[in-house]
Amino acid sequence: MDDTMPILLVPGLLSSPRIFAPVLPALWRFGPVTVANHVRDDNMGAIARRILAEAPPRFALAGHSMGGYIAFEIMRQAPDRVAKLALINTQARSDTPEATERRRGMMARARAGQYHAMLDEFFPGLVHPSRHGDASLRQLIHDMGDDVTVDGFIRQQTAIMARSDSRPSLAWIKCPTLVLTGDEDNTIPNSLSKEMADGIHGAKLVILQDCGHMPQPEQPEATTAALVEWLRS
């Protein structure tokens, strides 16, 4: 009997399949892996609908950062298709007015030709402070930014600004759930991961040490171990 489970991975803002590269070999052993394309639409409902149209009938779902926002929308649209859920360095809250204003400023700068300059500015907030000098991680941010493109970035930000507050729906999540975060995530504080784990019945919270907002390349072995345990749950 084939007991493999298809796995659907959803990257974050300014992220592409490259972000999951360090964990793919281990996940692949549990079933076919798909990385969702989340740059084609400018609202969460449409992004989730298109991903669901292309996804297997039932799957384990892992969303990183913005991918977590999309995962919540997938759960609203098709909860019976999600066998397991992993929420990686993300949050359930909607945008604050201050965050929305910052996003509008980023979108204007991207349109004005400052996209790559912004990627450099984003970098320190995306990794643990000990990795601010890591040239390979900085290059990864630029490579993924090129994958997403300016137009894709603007669509992503438009979708993020209008996303729903998912806190009221946390109690509806019944599948095995992993909430994974870093001890020094300066983009989405891990207090918001704790909030999600407290709101989802039976959720397991894992806080990786010496880790920022990008656990897959920052702490690949610990991230892989947490995801493997989740898949086996």
Secondary structure, 3 states (H helix, E strand, C coil): CCCCCCEEEECCCCCCHHHHCCCHHHHHCCCCEEECCCCCCCCHHHHHHHHHHHCCCCEEEEEECHHHHHHHHHHHHCHHHEEEEEEECCCCCCCCHHHHHHHHHHHHHHHCCCHHHHHHHHHHHHCCHHHCCCHHHHHHHHHHHHHHHHHHHHHHHHHHHCCCCCHHHHHHCCCCEEEEEECCCCCCCHHHHHHHHHHCCCCEEEEECCCCCCHHHHCHHHHHHHHHHHHHC
